[in-house]
Amino acid sequence: MPDRIFNFSPGPGTMPPEVLAQAARDIVNYQDRGMGIIEMSHRSKDFMAITAEAEQLLRELMDIPNNYKVLFLQGGASTQFAMVPMNLLGPGKKACYLNTGVWAKKAIKEAKLFGDIDVAYSSEADVYNHLPAEGDYQVDPAAEYLYFVSNNTIYGTQFHSFPAAQVPLVCDMSSDILSRPFDIRPFGVVFAGAQKNMGPAGVTTVIIREDLLDRAPENLPTMFKYRTHADNGSMFNTPPCFAIYTVGLVLKWIKKLGGLAAMERINREKAALLYDAIDRLDFYRGHARTECRSMMNVPFNLPTPELEAKFIEEATARGLDGLKGHRSVGGCRASIYNAFPREGVEKLVELMEEFARKNG
């Protein structure tokens, strides 16, 4: 597509141009049906087939076993901060949480409304610049689950190997789902807002092991029960139709690239280019410790806030947009999700080298 900038936004993030082009056609006239995708009944055969295909592609790409349900829900990942403990906790029950960033901290706050929460580890005192290593915390075997966030968009940390526990894992993968293969079998619940790696904002994917569906208390409102949505194929109420359709297109794009193994190789190469510039130029400073750097979000600082503002201004003028860092860290942040092109990273590195020569 001509005249497109390089969008480093942390979310909603950039999407594959071919997906955008297909969606643009289908939003007006889906497969010559004479109506657009956003006008179709969610209970029509056409849309039911779209949802079924999206689920099947996700199962194939992530190797999801048959004893897991795939749900397409609304309310964003933030609603899952409450839905998880609503369904899996109750009076006298406890869960274990790892506090490794803003989104984990928000989830902990919600979970405390529903049960006894053990915060087994926190890196808040270090401005969340690292993740716990094996042995840094203990999981109570009486806990119903261990909750953690796989990738932290604000602080640029990512679990390169997942925690091990004798209890089900519950993971918020909103910012790195589909970026690499992993074994889902130790997980009880994986959820992700779509707007970074899967599609547009509006749909949250929840993957839940079937045996956990019956833990919800009887007095839980119908819409907040995972069982409700599992039993109705995500069609208990009108789902986010356009977002689900677009997720399906993104999944086809990933499959065509070679699946999650190919996606991981591409992501590692992009991230390596950027981290090499940060380490090599002695002008930039990354926020996350080296051993837990994220492939998806790369926050970095320059020597002064004034230089950071100048760098962001020059980057924007060159079509490198969305680089302003989160207020809690400052500086710059490059979000390079699945669909972000390597060319954009190369352009950013060129600017970093030039800017360091002129201002170092």
Buried (B, 14 or more C-beta within 10 A) or exposed (E): EEEEEBBBBBBBBBBBEBBBEBBEEBBEEBEEEEEBBEEBEBEEEEBBEBBEBBBBBBBEBBEBEEEBBBBBBBBBBBBBBBBBBBBBBBEEBBBBBBBBBBBBBBBBEBBBEBBBBBBBBBBEEEEBBBBBEEEEBEBBEEBBBBBBBBBBBBBBBBBEEBBEBEBBBBBBBBBBBBBBBBEBEBBBBBBBBBBBBBBBBBBBBBBBBBEBBEBBEEEBEEEBBBBBBBEEBBBBEEBBBBBBBBBBBBBBBBBEBEBBEBBBEBBEEBBEBBBEBBEEBEBBEBBBBEEBBBBBBBBBBBEEEEBBEBBBEBBBEEEBBBBBBBEEBBBBBBBBBBBBBEEBBBBBBEBBBEBBEEBE
